[in-house]
Amino acid sequence: MTKGSDLLVAALENEGVDRIFGIPGEENLDVVESIRKSSIQLVLTRHEQAAAFMAATYGRLTGKPGVCLTTLGPGALNLSTGAAYALLGAMPMVMITGQKGILSSRQARFQVVDVVASMKPLTKLTRQIVSPQTIPTMVREAFRIAQEERPGPVHLELPEDIAAEECEPVALVAPHQLELPIASDAALDRAAALITAAKRPLLMLGAAASRPRSTSDIAQFVIRTGIPFFTTQMGKGTVPGGTELYMGTAALSERDYVHEAIEQADLIITIGHDTIEKPPFIMGRGGPSVVHVGYQPATVEQVYFPQSEVIGDIGPSLKALADRLDGKLPNAQALLHLRERILERIAVRATEDRFTPQRLVHDIREVMPHDGILALDNGMYKIWFARNYRTRMANTLLLDNALATMGAGLPSAMVASMLYPERRVMAVCGDGGFMMNSQEIETAVRLKLNLVILVIEDNAYGMIRWKQAVDEFPDFGMTFGNPDFVKYAESYGAKGTRVSDISQFKQTLENAFSGGGVHLVNIPVDYSENERVLVKELRERLPAILEN
């Protein structure tokens, strides 16, 4: 005889699960015991939200669903933000939550919340397990759905009496390789005709272009066609940023310097664009035509309505499209002459002796090797990293431009450090976002991770304060106090350093990486550049746009 919890854990091992993130409760005790006897590592976190962020990031980096575990009620509901993070960010994840017994109700309604119903709008699938015999098939289905396009979270609720129930052994269902269709010949021919006829073509790489399965084919498509490209925030790194065809990143929706190329293009080929991201450009009358290349059809929006679509597995589809374009694109690099001016303007003031965002990005780029991973939380600095930080590999700048939640930066960096212990990994957090999951420093120390945590301090919810000023509202309600971050880190057993002189910043980071372990670096920031660059300077471009 075997228990339901044993079947669950065996099914997870069958899916290749090597770790589960979470905080169990009494309703999970049978599952915990089954994990103890398995090959799976239980990564105990200090908050369920962090566990969900970690599982989602595991899925983002590996392409395989990350798994998190919580108890019922309050523990399960704490997964909600992480579920939305994975759903909007297209990250495969399986969430397993406990529940009171369903065959009897010895504790009545104590702690009982309809978690399955609460998860419906936040997941691709949510189900309660009501029989041990169904566990292998339900787990297989959960992993298949989580992983297939468009990836996302799936939720399974396992009541404690079903977990403890004994039954005869049930055969596991073997996973199989997911095979995606390739775009049709008709769609490829139509797209090729539009691209061949274009006078000023431009490529855009979006969030789905970062899927591990397709990045090498996308890079080959760029090289073979020779068309210059820009990226969305979540598409950074898909093609090495050092290439001579990179035009910049659309950190804003309009008016930025990369939009000089977008405004002059007559055709934009978007690869892996997902409209869940904040728009990288605004389609409208008189603007460029758009060819949408994606795993799924475009979601038609007011700001995005492609004239042609190439739908299927992106990598093979792009290879077939490149075969049709070889030697037929005399205008491929018509916009490339704009590149130097765009990148020069973005890099202005990057070496000034001030705590400006440009200087922070510049120095961090110099200490991070090409395969180093930055995991950004959400705040004003995210725009500066998206604009200024050059990436040379896919998934080396982990940011969230979909849900754009605060609190995810540190947990995401921790998973990157677990998966790639030989690479430099840094979490970049504002003081607001950092404090939302700062307790996970204890988890990082306990797991003996090598991780640098940069806390950018302005004693405010800086992005909202900036927008408040831009909209000419009084400065109100956005400022707060902070702990001594160095002492705070040390209280968890980590190291801590405060940077008081910008000339010390780069060496401080080098020392933090070379020293190993968990090291928090606290630095102030001068956000006066927000107004100068992102408001006044870009407004000066507007008359020129209107004249053209």
MARKE-785923 format. One line per 10 residues: number of its first residue (from 0); for each residue x, y, z of C-alpha. Coordinates in steps of 0.02 Angstrom, whole numbers, plus 32768, in hexadecimal, padded with zeros to 4 digits. Example, Ala and Ser with C-alpha at 12.3 -4.5 7.8 and 13.67 -1.06 7.14 Angstrom:
% MARKE-785923
0) 8267/7F1F/8186 | 82AC/7FCB/8165 .
% end
This chain:
% MARKE-785923
0) 8000/8000/8000 | 8035/80B4/7FE2 | 7FF2/815E/8019 | 7FB0/81EB/7FAF | 8044/8257/7FE3 | 80BD/81D0/7FA8 | 8067/81CC/7EFF | 8073/828A/7EF3 | 812D/828F/7F18 | 8150/81FB/7EA5 .
10) 80F2/8255/7E1B | 815A/82F3/7E3A | 81FB/828E/7E31 | 81B9/8243/7D8F | 81AF/82F6/7D4B | 8265/8316/7D78 | 823F/8387/7E0C | 82DE/839F/7E73 | 82A3/8422/7EF1 | 8203/8468/7F3A .
20) 81F9/8517/7F82 | 8181/8540/800D | 8140/853D/80BF | 80DD/84A1/80F0 | 8053/849C/8171 | 7FFE/8413/81D4 | 7F93/83E7/813C | 8033/83BE/80DC | 8089/834F/815C | 806F/82AF/80FA .
30) 80B5/8305/8060 | 814B/8345/80C3 | 8170/8294/8100 | 8165/8253/804D | 81DD/82DC/8014 | 8255/82AD/80A1 | 825F/81FC/805C | 8275/8239/7FA7 | 8300/8284/7F3D | 82AC/832F/7F3F .
40) 82F4/83BF/7FA5 | 827A/8424/800D | 82B0/84DB/8008 | 825F/8528/80A0 | 823C/85E2/8087 | 8206/866A/8101 | 816A/86A0/80A1 | 80FB/8645/8026 | 8100/86D6/7FAA | 81BD/86C2/7F9D .
50) 81A6/8607/7F7F | 8134/862C/7EEC | 81AD/86AC/7EA3 | 8238/862C/7EB3 | 81D4/85A2/7E5F | 81A0/8616/7DD2 | 8254/864E/7DB4 | 828D/8599/7DB4 | 8210/857F/7D26 | 8249/861B/7CCC .
60) 8300/85E8/7CCE | 82EF/852D/7CAA | 8250/8523/7C42 | 8214/849B/7CBB | 818B/84C0/7D3B | 81C9/84F6/7DE5 | 8168/84AF/7E79 | 8130/8503/7F1A | 80D3/84BD/7FB0 | 8068/8512/8034 .
70) 7FE4/84E9/80B1 | 7F2C/8519/80A2 | 7ED7/85C2/80BA | 7F52/864C/80E5 | 7FE9/85ED/80A1 | 7F93/85C6/7FFE | 7F51/8677/7FE8 | 8002/86BA/7FFE | 802B/8666/7F57 | 7FB1/86D8/7EFB .
80) 802F/875F/7EC9 | 80AC/86DA/7E92 | 8024/8684/7E2B | 7FFC/8727/7DD2 | 80B8/8746/7DBA | 80C8/869D/7D62 | 8026/86B0/7D00 | 804E/875A/7CB8 | 8107/8733/7CA5 | 80E7/868B/7C4F .
90) 814E/8627/7CCC | 8124/856E/7CE3 | 80FC/8545/7D98 | 809A/84C3/7DFB | 8052/84F8/7EA4 | 801D/8473/7F21 | 7FB4/84A7/7FB6 | 7F69/8449/8047 | 7EB6/8446/8084 | 7E50/8401/8113 .
100) 7E0A/8353/80FC | 7D7B/8344/8080 | 7D3B/8299/80B7 | 7D15/82DC/8165 | 7D1B/8388/81B6 | 7D61/8372/8266 | 7D96/8429/826D | 7CFA/846E/8219 | 7D23/850B/81B2 | 7DC1/853C/8210 .
110) 7E3D/858D/8196 | 7DD9/854D/8101 | 7DDA/85BF/8068 | 7DA5/858C/7FB9 | 7E57/8595/7F75 | 7E2A/853D/7ED4 | 7DAB/85C6/7EAB | 7E25/864F/7EDE | 7EA9/8609/7E69 | 7E3A/85FD/7DCE .
120) 7E62/86AA/7D88 | 7F1B/8698/7DB5 | 7F45/85F0/7D68 | 7F36/858A/7CCA | 7EE5/84FE/7D2E | 7EB2/84E3/7DE3 | 7E6F/8440/7E2B | 7E4E/83E7/7ECF | 7E8C/8334/7EDC | 7DFF/82C8/7F1F .
130) 7E49/8219/7F0A | 7EFA/81D4/7F1C | 7EE5/816A/7E7F | 7ED5/8207/7E14 | 7F76/8258/7E51 | 7FF0/8218/7DCB | 7F82/8251/7D3B | 7F57/82F7/7D8D | 800F/831D/7DAC | 803D/82F0/7CF9 .
140) 7FB2/835F/7CB7 | 7FE6/83EE/7D2B | 8099/83EB/7CEB | 8064/83DC/7C35 | 7FEF/8471/7C42 | 806B/84DA/7CA5 | 80F3/84BE/7C23 | 8096/84C9/7B7E | 8085/8571/7B28 | 8059/85E9/7B70 .
150) 80B2/85AA/7C10 | 806C/85D8/7CB9 | 8035/859D/7D66 | 7FC9/8507/7D90 | 7F80/84E5/7E3D | 7F5A/843F/7E91 | 7F06/8435/7F3C | 7F27/8396/7F9F | 7EB6/837F/8038 | 7F0D/8332/80CE .
160) 7E9E/8297/80D4 | 7EBD/8271/801C | 7F78/8287/803A | 7F71/820C/80CC | 7EFC/818E/8078 | 7F48/80E5/804F | 7F2B/8095/7FA7 | 7F73/8017/7F30 | 800A/8054/7ECB | 7FD9/80B5/7E2E .
170) 8045/80BA/7D92 | 8098/815F/7D69 | 807F/81B6/7CC1 | 8121/81CF/7C61 | 8140/8283/7C29 | 815A/82A0/7B70 | 81B0/8329/7B0C | 8140/83BB/7ADF | 8141/83D3/7A23 | 8101/8476/79DD .
180) 80C4/848F/792A | 8127/84F9/78AE | 80D5/858A/7854 | 807C/8561/77B2 | 80CE/857D/7709 | 8049/85FD/76DC | 806C/8665/7778 | 8128/865A/775B | 8117/868D/76A4 | 80A9/8722/76CF .
190) 811F/875E/7757 | 81B7/8747/76E5 | 8164/87AF/765E | 8141/883D/76D8 | 81F2/883A/771D | 8241/8833/7671 | 81DC/88CA/7639 | 8204/8932/76D3 | 8270/89CD/76BB | 829E/89E2/7773 .
200) 8282/893E/77D2 | 829F/892C/788D | 8298/8895/7902 | 8252/8895/79B3 | 8274/880A/7A30 | 81F2/87F3/7AB8 | 81D8/878F/7B56 | 81B4/86E7/7B02 | 8257/86F5/7AA2 | 82B0/86CF/7B46 .
210) 826C/861E/7B53 | 8305/85AC/7B68 | 82CA/853D/7AD8 | 82D6/85C3/7A51 | 835F/8642/7A78 | 83E6/85F6/7A08 | 8372/85EF/796F | 833F/86A5/798B | 83F5/86DC/798F | 8414/8680/78EB .
220) 837F/86D6/789B | 83C4/8781/78C9 | 8470/8756/7885 | 842D/870A/77E5 | 83B8/879A/77BA | 8428/8827/77F6 | 8390/888D/782D | 83B3/88FE/78C4 | 834E/88D9/7960 | 8312/8921/7A03 .
230) 82C9/88C6/7A99 | 823E/88D8/7B17 | 8271/88D9/7BCD | 8252/881E/7BE0 | 82A0/87F7/7B37 | 834D/8836/7B67 | 83DC/87BF/7B4A | 8384/8751/7ACB | 8407/8785/7A4C | 84AE/87BB/7A97 .
240) 84A6/8877/7ABB | 8557/888B/7A7A | 8520/8866/79C8 | 8533/88F5/794D | 8479/88E8/7923 | 8437/8913/79D1 | 83D7/89B9/79D1 | 83A2/89C3/7A87 | 8318/898F/7AFE | 826A/89DB/7B05 .
250) 8264/8A01/7BBF | 81DA/8A80/7B9D | 8144/8A75/7B28 | 8171/8B0E/7AC0 | 81E2/8BA6/7AAA | 8284/8B51/7AE0 | 831B/8B50/7A6E | 82FF/8A9E/7A32 | 8258/8ADD/79F0 | 82B7/8B41/796D .
260) 82D2/8A9C/7913 | 8221/8A5F/7936 | 81D6/8B00/78F0 | 823B/8AF2/784F | 821B/8A39/7832 | 819A/8A08/77B0 | 8192/8953/77EF | 81B1/890A/789C | 81C3/884D/78B0 | 8198/8826/7964 .
270) 81DD/8782/79A5 | 818F/873B/7A42 | 812F/87D9/7A6E | 80AE/87C2/7AF7 | 8038/8855/7B14 | 803B/882E/7BCD | 80DA/8899/7BCC | 80C8/8954/7BD6 | 80C2/898B/7B1E | 8172/89A3/7AD6 .
280) 8127/8A0D/7A4C | 807A/8A4E/7A1E | 802E/8A18/7978 | 7FC1/8A98/7922 | 7F8E/8AE5/787D | 8024/8B0C/7810 | 8099/8AA0/7876 | 80F9/8A05/783F | 80A6/8963/780D | 80C5/88D0/7882 .
290) 80EB/8818/7864 | 80CA/87B5/7904 | 8136/8719/791D | 80FE/86B9/79B7 | 80D1/8616/7A08 | 801D/8652/7A0C | 7FB5/86CC/79A6 | 7FC2/8782/79D5 | 7F49/87CA/7A52 | 7F00/885C/79F3 .
300) 7F07/88FB/7A5A | 7EE9/89B4/7A3B | 7FA7/89C8/7A32 | 7FD2/8923/79DA | 7F7A/88DC/7941 | 7FF3/887F/78CC | 7FD5/8874/7811 | 8024/87C6/7802 | 8043/8736/7879 | 80BD/86A4/787C .
310) 807E/862E/7902 | 80D8/8593/7940 | 8178/855A/7994 | 81DF/85FA/7986 | 828A/85AB/7969 | 8261/8538/78D5 | 81E6/85B7/788E | 826D/863D/788A | 82E6/85C4/7838 | 8266/85A4/77AE .
320) 8247/865F/779D | 8301/8685/7792 | 8310/8603/7706 | 8292/866A/76A2 | 82EE/870E/76C2 | 83A3/86DD/769D | 83F0/8759/7622 | 834C/87B6/7607 | 835B/8846/7684 | 83BB/88D7/7635 .
330) 836A/894F/76B1 | 838B/88E5/774D | 83FD/8965/779F | 83A7/8A04/7767 | 838D/8A3C/781C | 8437/8A07/785E | 8480/8AB6/7849 | 8414/8AEE/78DE | 8464/8A71/7954 | 84FE/8AD1/798B .
340) 849C/8B6F/79B5 | 8416/8B10/7A15 | 8492/8AAF/7A80 | 8500/8B47/7A9D | 846E/8BAD/7ADF | 8439/8B21/7B54 | 84EA/8B11/7B9B | 84FE/8BCC/7BC2 | 853D/8BF4/7C73 | 855E/8B3D/7C9B .
350) 8606/8B64/7CED | 85DE/8C02/7D4F | 8618/8C04/7E05 | 8568/8C00/7E4A | 84F0/8B7B/7E86 | 848A/8B87/7DE7 | 842D/8AF1/7D9F | 849C/8AF8/7D04 | 8539/8AE8/7D70 | 84F1/8A57/7DD4 .
360) 84C6/89F9/7D34 | 8571/8A1F/7CE8 | 85D3/89DE/7D7D | 8568/8943/7D93 | 857D/8916/7CDB | 863A/8920/7CF2 | 863E/88A5/7D84 | 85C2/882A/7D38 | 8609/87AC/7CBB | 85A8/8786/7C1D .
370) 854E/86F5/7C73 | 852F/8751/7D17 | 8478/875C/7D4A | 8420/87F7/7D8B | 8374/87DF/7DD9 | 8318/8883/7DE7 | 828E/88AE/7E5E | 8213/8934/7E25 | 8236/89EC/7E3A | 8276/8A87/7DE2 .
380) 8320/8A37/7DC3 | 82D0/89B1/7D55 | 82B6/8A2F/7CC8 | 836E/8A60/7CD1 | 83AA/89AC/7CCD | 8336/8984/7C3C | 8378/8A1A/7BD9 | 8430/8A15/7C07 | 8464/8964/7C39 | 84AA/8905/7BA4 .
390) 8489/884A/7BA7 | 84EF/87C6/7B4E | 848E/8728/7B7A | 83D7/86FB/7B8B | 838D/8700/7C39 | 841D/875F/7C87 | 83AF/87F5/7CB3 | 8316/87B3/7D0D | 8293/883A/7D1B | 81D7/8839/7D20 .
400) 817D/88AC/7CA6 | 80D9/884B/7CAD | 8092/8849/7D5E | 8122/88BC/7D91 | 8110/888E/7E47 | 8184/88C6/7ED1 | 81D4/8843/7F3F | 820B/87C7/7EB9 | 82BF/87FE/7EA0 | 8313/87A6/7F31 .
410) 82B6/86FE/7F20 | 82DA/86FD/7E64 | 8393/871B/7E80 | 8398/8690/7F00 | 8357/8611/7E83 | 83D3/864D/7E00 | 845E/8633/7E7F | 841F/8583/7EA6 | 8416/8552/7DEF | 84BB/85A4/7DBB .
420) 852F/85A2/7E53 | 85C7/85C1/7DE5 | 8583/8665/7DA0 | 857B/8712/7DEF | 84C9/8739/7E26 | 848A/87DF/7E6A | 83E0/8816/7EA8 | 83BE/88CE/7E86 | 8336/8913/7EF7 | 82F3/89BA/7F2E .
430) 82DD/89D3/7FE7 | 8220/89C3/7FD2 | 821F/8920/7F71 | 82AD/88D4/7FD5 | 8250/88E3/807A | 81BC/8884/8033 | 821D/87E0/8035 | 82BE/880D/808F | 82A2/877E/810A | 82E0/8708/8082 .
440) 8392/873D/80AA | 8387/86BA/8133 | 8358/8637/80B0 | 83E8/866B/8041 | 8464/8661/80D2 | 841F/85B9/810A | 8432/8574/805A | 84E6/85B7/8052 | 84C5/8615/7FB1 | 8543/8686/7F5E .
450) 84DD/8722/7F3F | 84F3/87DF/7F3E | 845A/8845/7F6E | 8460/88FC/7F38 | 83E4/8969/7F96 | 83CC/8A12/7F43 | 8390/8A8C/7FC8 | 8328/8B29/7FAF | 82B4/8B16/8046 | 821B/8B1A/7FD6 .
460) 81AF/8ABC/7F5B | 8217/8B15/7ED8 | 81BC/8AED/7E36 | 8112/8B24/7E78 | 8160/8BBE/7EC7 | 81AD/8BE9/7E1E | 8108/8BD3/7DC3 | 80B4/8C3B/7E49 | 812E/8CC8/7E23 | 811B/8CB3/7D66 .
470) 805E/8CC5/7D79 | 807D/8D61/7DE3 | 8030/8D1B/7E81 | 807A/8D50/7F2A | 80FF/8CDD/7F72 | 8096/8C78/7FED | 8087/8BC9/8035 | 811B/8B73/7FE2 | 81AC/8B83/805D | 81E0/8B10/80EB .
480) 826F/8AE5/815F | 82E5/8A50/814F | 8347/89E0/81C3 | 8403/89E1/81C3 | 8413/896A/8130 | 84C4/8934/815C | 8494/8902/820C | 83F4/88B5/81C8 | 8457/8843/8154 | 84D2/8817/81DC .
490) 8445/87E6/8251 | 841A/875A/81D7 | 84CF/8720/81CD | 84F1/8777/8127 | 8575/87FB/8104 | 854B/88B1/80E9 | 85A0/894A/80A0 | 8565/89FD/808B | 85AB/8A61/7FF9 | 85C3/8B19/8023 .
500) 8630/8B4B/7F8F | 8603/8B1A/7EDC | 86BC/8AFE/7EB5 | 86B7/8A6B/7F30 | 861F/8A18/7EE2 | 866E/89A9/7E5F | 86F6/8969/7ED3 | 8675/8949/7F5B | 8615/88DA/7EE3 | 86B3/887F/7EB0 .
510) 86DD/885F/7F67 | 862D/8822/7F89 | 8634/87A4/7EFB | 86E4/8768/7F21 | 86BC/8754/7FDB | 8630/86D8/7FB7 | 8595/86B9/801D | 8504/8732/802D | 853B/87E8/8028 | 84C6/887F/802F .
520) 8507/8921/7FE3 | 84A6/89BF/8011 | 84B5/8A57/7FA0 | 8458/8AFD/7F91 | 8415/8B3B/7EEA | 8402/8BE6/7E9B | 835C/8BE1/7E3F | 8366/8C94/7DFE | 8393/8C43/7D58 | 82E1/8C02/7D4B .
530) 829F/8CB1/7D2C | 8331/8CEA/7CC1 | 8339/8C54/7C4C | 8293/8BF9/7C52 | 8227/8C95/7C50 | 827F/8D34/7C13 | 82FB/8CE7/7B99 | 827D/8C73/7B49 | 81FD/8CFE/7B3C | 827A/8D5C/7AD2 .
540) 826D/8CCE/7A54 | 81B2/8CE6/7A41 | 81B6/8D81/79D0 | 822F/8D27/795D | 81BA/8C92/7956 | 8125/8CFF/792B | 8185/8D58/78A1 | 81B1/8CB6/7847 .
% end
